[in-house]
């Protein structure tokens, strides 16, 4: 973020406007690689400026970076949501570790559908221990659970029975250790509820900001891709013109203008969804590993988005099943990542044409 305020200041400078200056953003990783090819020197500001200038002299940047403040605002909000989700996942993982100390059989026997469900949280937040609850008769415990859940449990007697089994099969903790562990679990539940509330606020802000981007809103027409995923994907892709600008040399050596397929490949490479070849002489590696470089935020929204497509779009469901069968290891992970790579073309096409999603059957009619 250190570069952005200075860049925005240059973009708004009236003196530069008089010269019709174009502003470019350099990838610091490329500058670092270029510096490694030079003789080792002192690490000073003067030498760093020389390396940057020499890198620009040897490899001139091709595309100017256009300032789009509303897009930057949307991108900042979606990245903030990703940050909150990662914090929430860490808190839940920490909670589950201490939950094993208090009730080691809780997650294995699953007395409720989810550890972090509303009724499960209320039970775990009780001042009394699970042993106290388990000591109650099944009918009385079932009535208490039904009251805690506000009569939302389908079979409170079954939940009460499983809860008693958890108490019977869990390791017993000394009281001197049980009380601090319960205090930690209570504090973690409060932090989890706080992060969930923060995420809900951020998602509401994302929905409001999407009104400024008609093309990105078209992605919501894809089944399972709501405002959060459409905003995350659209904001990270940004202006498609930068992927379509310039020319490309094909396999026959002919120079042609870039098309949507080239833009799709560039977006996928930006997200790190590509598999570099490894060849030397007559050797060609059979296993190609995913690059995982580039925009981790875009990759974060593309892969869960592929899971939503698998659940709701028959074409992608058939594709992920085929890739699952073809895999020799890591079946689900490999099939999901390949599906995410395939979905890039769908997002790029809809953003470019600014039109809603239509199923294959609808296009054929």
Secondary structure, DSSP 8 states (H G I E B T S, - for coil): -HHHHHHHHHHT-HHHHTTT-------HHHHHHHHHTS------HHHHHHHHHHHHHHS---S-----HHHHHHHHHHHHHHHHHHHHHHHHHHHHHHHHHH-TTHHHH-SSS-TTSHHHHHHHT-SS-HHHHHTS-HHHHHHHHHHHTTS--S-HHHHHHHHHHHHHHS----HHHHHHHHHHHHHHHHHHHHHHHHHHHHHHHHHHHGGG-HHHHGGGGSTT--HHHHHHHHHHH--THHHHSSEEE-TTS-EEE--HHHHHHHHHHHTT--B---EETTEE-S---B---S-HHHHHHHHHHHHHHHHH-HHHHHHHHHHHHH-SSSHHHHHHHHHHHHHHHHHHHHHHHT-----HHHHH-
